């Protein structure tokens, strides 16, 4: 029985506790809310309490109004709506007592903002309280006005705030100055009303008033140029005095922070000095002495002292300071880099990045310390230091800095290697002055972090290798050795197998040895082994596997003894899970099966082998030529062979004449034999090679002979044999110099792409648009128009379209033409190419062909741009200009 009674009593007490009344204290409500175990229980408690407060509001119980407002503020902080009690705030503000006004103003600042219409009703109460004799009530009104002031309230109450800034009460002046900051932000036109008042407050002794006045001056400088000029004339002296007094002041417990006198006032004064001294030499000169004093006397062993020093450095770098003062500021940042606090080092690196634009030489003195920061354990410091090192690099220090970065690359964290590799590659590409140094550094990067090197960097490296004929032998040997040691680096494997495929003979025969380079012994089988291992190791990578298969196909041609083995290696991939490799394997196997002796692009005649055997013991090599294993110096390659990127090993040798003409080369290239193109007693130095003319190598003999000279016959290129199709043209010659046709015009090897040009085409002034360049990322269209008065001049309107989803920035278009063509580039319409073809950049060009009708128009183009801050480069040759231009 007793137990039942106890249960009933407990239940009744619970009901009493849960049924909130308007008289429930705030602490009881908080306790009940915290006791809720679920969100639903909390919502139920808040709902019941809000209902009780609504009841109290409707019954108009003044005694409980401030308690209900306190509970409403707590409910508002929990995220529940309290809009139904906004009028209660105004009623409390209108009350006479200080406790009610305090709760009312607190609720006003917390529950309302400047967008509430009900706020218009409080303006009159604020005006009355601003004129109240009680300074604490005035302080409440100023605090509320400084937090929720709207533009209308600022205009209405600005005179009262100005009057209070002249008050004798320190707290009132301080709060009035802070309130005026809000007024100036809302109504900048009122700034002129506060300029003189702000300047006068700088003469106060109380630090709280000084900080408020300095903050007001800072806001005035941002709001009005007139205020800025006024404060420059009237406040500089006062600010210098304040900074000197606070720096030299004795110990004051009220303002002391870790032995530093009021660092907050220090920092506020320094910030205002930076604003006033920026761009003003007179103000800056007046500040120099006190800034030097602060920079030298402030204790850097305390965190507060470091804060003052950092702000002082920012001020020195922001004003027109002397060079000696800037060096002092940068030396302070250098000391920060040796601090154990990561935050101090990070802000120092940030500041040094800005300081390098002001005094790069002073920053260079701390290069060693900055490099140590690249190796820091903190990831943020590493990245910021790396960006700073990238800015420090110039032509004089690029080699030591690059060496330091590459040395660290071997021990860097995997997460950091990507950024580090990208910066090293950018530095090497930007500042390399020697091709050999560039290649050495890139080989090191590929060896140490090849998996982090991007594809466009590899492509650029391959382009450099293709154009550096004197370093191709050295490069293929270096890459072969790197491949043996670092075979797991993907980018290294791709570049290495490409080089082995292209220059395998140089690797095997040690061709193109440099001074001091050690010879290595590599057999033909070893070269194939290297590519086979790379293929097996990276079979899952379609790009690497495809390059390996292409390299094997090339080696089967260069090394006939390994052809059968290459065939077996290629055949193993016929059932590869990667479709790309499977297709290539099947196609390459078919090629090897049908053509057991794949030759180079240039077919060798049997007589060539006889000539090589006859000259086997010739010991000398022409300057710049390659030293072959049999000691034979091959003749210099024809310009056409150079254009087609054929090595000098592939240049044909003639057995019928002592010299090799480009026409003989073309016959050998196209496999047209049995026709003699030379005449006894006629020199074979002339050439009609169109491609040679395009590159302006040598002079063309196909011009009308000068009077008094006998025209000499030349070896002509058949009109039907046009290697590049659209680069064809008809050569204008006189009757005496007309070339002899070697192959009938009916023998069109390129499906009717003859080189004859229609005369009627020259009469047209507008030509159809052509696609000058197109890749997976960029498309360039040329609109051509012939100038009526000058048939040699052609106007080109180039349109650049972005085919990717990323915007191109810093876009630059460059073009090069042969020497007989004059080129003029107009400024581009912009340097940003929108993504996905949504817009384009246009640029005008004007070309004048001084040998129009004799030599066709030709152009090489290069485009550079940035994608997400990374440099990109594309290039190509425009070879599809209409005939007759």
Residue, then its C-alpha position, 0 to 999 in steps of 0.5 A: x500500500x505504501x508503495x502505491x502511494x509513493x508512486x502516485x506522489x511521484x507521478x503528481x510531482x512529475x506532472x507539476x514539474x512538466x506543466x510549465x507555468x509562466x513563473x517557471x525560472x530560467x534555470x528550471x527550464x534549462x534543467x528540464x531541456x537538458x534532461x530530455x533524452x530525444x529531440x522529440x522530448x526537447x521539442x515538447x518541452x519547448x512547445x509547452x514553455x512557449x505556450x505558457x509564455x504566450x499566455x503570460x503575454x496575453x494576460x499582460x503580466x509585467x512582473x514576469x516579462x523580464x523572466x519570460x524574455x530571458x527564457x525566450x532568448x535561450x529558446x532562440x539560441x536553441x534554434x526555435x522561433x520566437x517572433x511572437x515575443x518581439x513586442x515584449x522587447x519594446x515593452x521592456x525597453x520602454x520600462x523605467x527600471x535598469x534591469x528591465x531595460x537591460x533584458x529588453x536591449x539584450x533581447x532586441x540585439x539577439x532576437x531582432x536585426x536591422x531588417x525587422x520592421x518592428x525595429x522602427x518602433x524602437x527609434x524613439x526609445x533609443x533617442x530617449x535613452x541616449x539622453x538619459x542622465x544615467x550613464x549605464x542606460x546610455x551605455x545600453x542604448x549605445x551598445x544596442x544601436x551599434x549592433x542593430x543600427x539601420x541606415x534610417x536609424x543612423x541618420x536619425x540618431x547620429x547627432x546624439x552619438x556625436x554629442x556623446x563622443x564629447x562626454x566626460x565619461x570614459x565608458x560613454x566616449x568609448x561606446x559612442x566611438x564604437x557606435x559611430x563605426x556602425x553609423x559610418x558603415x551604414x551611411x558613408x556620407x556621415x563620415x565628415x561629421x566624425x573626422x574632427x571628433x575621431x582626431x580629438x579622441x586620439x589625445x585621450x589617455x585611456x587605452x580603451x578610448x584610444x583603441x575605439x578612436x583608432x578603429x573609428x579612424x580606420x573605418x573613416x579612411x575606408x569610407x571617404x578619401x577626404x577623411x583619409x587626407x584629413x587624418x593624414x594631416x592631423x593624426x600622424x603626429x598623434x599616432x607616433x606619440x601614442x606608439x612611442x608612449x606605449x612602447x616606452x611605458x613602464x609596467x602597468x598591470x591593467x594593460x600588461x600581456x606577458x610583459x608587453x604593454x598593451x599589444x592590442x593598442x600596438x597593433x591597432x596603431x600600426x594598422x592605421x599607420x599602414x593605411x595612412x602611409x600607403x602611397x604617401x612619402x611624407x607620412x611614411x618618412x615621419x613613421x620610419x623612426x618609430x617603426x625602426x624603434x618598435x622593430x628593434x626593441x620588441x621582445x621576440x621571445x613572447x607570442x605577444x611580441x611576435x604579433x607586434x613584430x609581424x604587424x610592424x613588418x606588414x606596416x613597413x612593407x605597406x608604406x613607402x619605407x626606406x630600403x634599410x627599414x625593409x631589409x630590417x623587416x625581412x630579417x625579422x621574417x627570417x628569424x620567424x622562419x627559425x621559430x618552433x611555432x608552426x603558425x609563426x613560420x607559416x605567416x612569415x612565409x606568407x609575408x615573404x611571398x608578398x615581400x619578394x615583389x618589393x625587395x627580392x634581393x633581401x629575401x634571397x639572403x634567407x634562401x637556405x632557411x626557406x629551403x629547410x622549410x620545404x622539408x618541414x614536417x608540417x604539410x602547410x609549411x611545406x607547400x607554402x615554402x615550395x611556392x616561395x622557392x618557386x618565386x625565388x628562382x632566377x637565372x643565376x640560382x636556378x641550378x643550385x636550387x633545382x639540385x636541392x629540390x631534386x635531392x629532397x625529392x628522393x625522401x619527400x613524403x608521397x603526398x608531397x611529391x606531386x606538388x614538388x615534382x610539378x614545381x621542379x618541372x616548371x622551374x627546369x622548363x622555364x629557366x633552362x639555358x642548356x639542353x643538356x642540363x634540361x635533359x639531365x634534370x628531367x631524367x632525374x625527376x623521372x627516375x625519382x618521381x616518375x609516377x607523379x610527372x604529368x603527361x604534358x611534361x613527358x610530351x614536352x620532353x619528347x619534343x625536346x629530344x626529337x629536336x636535339x639530334x646531337x644529344x639523342x645518343x646520350x639521352x637514350x643511354x641515360x634513359x636505358x640506365x635509368x630504366x634498369x634502376x627505376x623501372x616502376x616509374x610510369x612516366x620514365x618507362x614511357x619516355x624511355x621506351x619511346x627513345x629506345x624505339x626511336x634511337x635503338x641503333x644509337x644505344x647499341x652502337x654508342x653513337x654520339x658519345x659526349x666528352x666524359x661519358x662512359x660507354x655502355x655495352x648493350x646488345x640488340x637483344x638487351x634493348x628488346x629485353x628492356x622494352x619487354x620487361x616494361x611491357x610485362x610490368x605495366x601491362x595494365x596501363x594502356x598508354x605505356x603498353x601501347x608505347x611498348x608495342x610501338x617501340x617493339x615494332x620499330x626495333x623489329x625493323x632496326x634489328x632484323x635479328x630480333x624480328x622473330x622474337x619481337x613477333x612472339x612478344x607482340x603475339x602474346x598480347x593478342x588476347x590482352x584484356x585491354x582492348x587497345x593493346x589487343x588491337x595493336x597486337x593484332x595489327x602489328x603482328x599482321x604487319x610483321x607477318x606480311x613484311x618480314x624485313x620492315x625497312x625505314x622510311x628510306x629504302x636502301x638499295x643493294x648498291x648502297x651496301x656495296x658503297x659502305x663496304x668499299x669505304x669501310x676503313x674511312x676514319x674521318x667524320x664530317x663535323x656534326x655527323x654521327x660516328x658509325x660503327x663501321x667508320x663510314x661518314x654518312x652525307x648530310x641528310x637532305x632537308x626533307x629528311x630533317x623535316x620528316x624527323x629521319x635520323x642521319x642514319x637513314x640518309x640514302x647513299x648513291x652509287x651512280x653519282x658522287x653526290x646525293x640530291x634531294x630528288x634521288x632521296x624522294x625516289x628512294x623514299x617512294x620506292x620509284x627505282x630504275x629511272x636515272x635522274x642525273x645527266x653526265x656533266x651536270x652538277x646536282x646541287x639544284x633542288x626543287x624540294x618544296x619542303x626545303x623552300x618552306x623551311x627557307x633552307x638554301x635558295x631555290x634555283x627555280x627562278x628565271x635566270x638572270x640576263x647573261x647567264x645560261x640556265x642550268x637543268x635541274x632535277x624536278x620533283x614530279x607533280x604527282x608526288x606531293x608528300x604533304x598533299x595540301x602543301x603543293x604548288x606549281x613552280x613557275x619557271x621559264x622555258x629554258x629552266x622547265x624541269x623534266x617530268x620523271x613520272x607521268x602525271x597519271x601516276x598519282x600516288x596520293x589519290x589525285x592530290x596533284x600540285x597544279x594550281x588553278x589560275x582562276x583561284x587567284x581571282x578569288x578574294x575570299x577563301x573558305x575557312x580551314x581548320x588550321x589545328x585541332x586536338x582533343x583540347x583546342x581547335x583553331x579555325x582560319x578565315x582567309x581573305x585576299x587583299x584586292x589591291x595586293x594579291x600577295x597579302x592575305x588577311x587571316x582571322x583566327x578563332x580559338x575554341x576550347x574543347x574541354x570543360x576547364x577554362x584556359x587562362x593566359x592564352x598566347x598564340x605564336x606563329x613562325x613563317x619562312x623568310x620569304x613570307x612577312x607576318x604581322x600579328x594583331x592583338x588578340x581579343x582576350x587571353x581567356x578561352x571559355x570552357x566547352x566552346x562557350x565563346x572563343x578568342x579571336x586574333x587577326x594575322x596578315x601574311x605577305x608571300x613575296x614569292x607568291x605563285x612560286x612557293x606556297x604559304x606555310x606556317x608553324x604555330x604554337x599555343x601556350x595557356x594555363x589550366x588551373x594554374x598549370x602551364x600547357x603547350x601545344x604546337x603544330x604546322x598549318x599545311x592546308x592553306x588553299x593553293x595560290x596563296 
